[in-house]
Amino acid sequence: MEAPHAVGWLAPTELGRAALEVSPLPGGRSGIRARGEISALTRPSWEQALSELAGRHAGVSYVELSDVVFVDVAGVTALAVTAMNLPDGKVVVENPPPQLPRVLEMFWPDLDRIEVAL
């Protein structure tokens, strides 16, 4: 059964024990909310969600991660590359897991296209 892509959002993806659900932000804010983990098993869904986010980007996009329990380095890389390829503006990452800001600071200390809001 193929995952529904109405409005371009992803249904929950479960591969093995890993799961990632991505949905639009409530209240009309431009962005996405992720829930679960971002790892090798869920990365295709994460990258697709980021690609769709970039396609709708208009100045500021929000990525709400308070319900993400883990993000691996490749998941942070996908976020950084998405932000670097935006024509303008920035991505505001809200409530990320602790490893995300550390990885950004380690590999992209001068990346001003991402703002982390803890």
C-alpha positions as CSV (number, residue, x, y, z in Angstrom):
1,M,0.0,0.0,0.0
2,E,1.4,3.4,-1.0
3,A,1.6,6.2,1.6
4,P,-0.9,9.0,0.9
5,H,0.6,12.2,-0.4
6,A,-2.4,14.5,-0.4
7,V,-1.1,18.0,0.2
8,G,2.4,16.5,0.0
9,W,2.5,15.3,3.7
10,L,3.8,12.0,4.8
11,A,1.9,9.3,6.6
12,P,3.7,7.5,9.5
13,T,6.6,5.4,8.2
14,E,7.5,2.3,10.1
15,L,10.5,0.3,9.1
16,G,11.7,-2.2,11.6
17,R,11.3,-0.4,15.0
18,A,12.0,3.1,13.7
19,A,9.1,5.4,12.9
20,L,8.8,8.9,11.7
21,E,5.6,11.0,11.2
22,V,5.8,14.4,9.5
23,S,2.8,16.7,9.3
24,P,2.1,20.4,8.7
25,L,2.3,22.8,11.6
26,P,-1.0,23.9,13.1
27,G,-2.2,27.5,13.1
28,G,-1.1,28.4,9.6
29,R,2.6,28.7,10.3
30,S,4.8,27.7,7.3
31,G,6.6,24.5,8.3
32,I,6.5,20.9,9.5
33,R,6.3,19.0,12.7
34,A,8.1,15.7,13.0
35,R,7.5,12.9,15.5
36,G,9.7,9.8,16.1
37,E,13.2,9.3,15.1
38,I,15.3,10.4,12.1
39,S,17.8,7.7,11.3
40,A,18.9,5.5,8.4
41,L,15.6,3.7,8.3
42,T,13.4,6.9,8.2
43,R,15.8,9.2,6.3
44,P,13.9,8.9,2.9
45,S,10.7,10.2,4.5
46,W,12.7,13.0,6.3
47,E,14.5,14.0,3.1
48,Q,11.2,14.1,1.2
49,A,9.6,16.2,3.9
50,L,12.5,18.7,3.7
51,S,12.3,18.8,-0.1
52,E,8.6,19.6,0.1
53,L,9.3,22.2,2.8
54,A,11.9,23.9,0.6
55,G,9.5,23.9,-2.3
56,R,7.0,26.0,-0.3
57,H,9.6,28.1,1.5
58,A,8.8,31.8,1.7
59,G,11.2,33.6,3.9
60,V,11.0,31.6,7.1
61,S,10.1,28.0,7.5
62,Y,9.7,26.3,10.9
63,V,10.7,22.7,11.8
64,E,9.2,21.6,15.1
65,L,11.0,18.7,16.6
66,S,9.9,18.4,20.2
67,D,8.5,14.9,19.6
68,V,11.7,13.7,17.9
69,V,13.6,11.4,20.2
70,F,16.8,11.0,18.0
71,V,18.3,12.5,14.9
72,D,21.5,11.0,13.4
73,V,24.3,13.0,11.7
74,A,22.9,12.3,8.2
75,G,19.5,13.7,9.3
76,V,21.1,16.9,10.5
77,T,23.1,17.0,7.3
78,A,19.9,16.8,5.2
79,L,18.5,19.7,7.2
80,A,21.7,21.8,6.8
81,V,21.9,21.1,3.0
82,T,18.2,22.0,2.7
83,A,18.8,25.3,4.5
84,M,21.9,26.1,2.5
85,N,20.0,25.6,-0.8
86,L,17.2,27.9,0.0
87,P,17.1,31.0,-2.2
88,D,16.6,33.3,0.8
89,G,15.5,33.4,4.4
90,K,16.1,30.7,7.0
91,V,14.8,27.6,8.8
92,V,13.9,27.9,12.4
93,V,14.3,24.6,14.2
94,E,12.2,24.5,17.4
95,N,12.8,22.2,20.4
96,P,15.3,19.8,18.7
97,P,16.8,16.7,20.4
98,P,20.1,17.7,22.1
99,Q,22.4,16.2,19.5
100,L,21.0,18.4,16.7
101,P,22.5,21.7,17.9
102,R,25.8,20.0,18.8
103,V,26.1,18.5,15.3
104,L,25.2,21.8,13.6
105,E,27.8,23.6,15.8
106,M,30.5,21.0,15.1
107,F,30.1,20.8,11.3
108,W,28.4,24.1,10.3
109,P,29.3,26.7,12.9
110,D,28.7,29.6,10.6
111,L,25.5,28.4,9.0
112,D,23.2,31.4,9.4
113,R,20.3,29.9,7.5
114,I,19.4,27.8,10.5
115,E,18.2,29.2,13.8
116,V,17.8,26.8,16.7
117,A,15.1,27.8,19.2
118,L,15.4,25.6,22.3
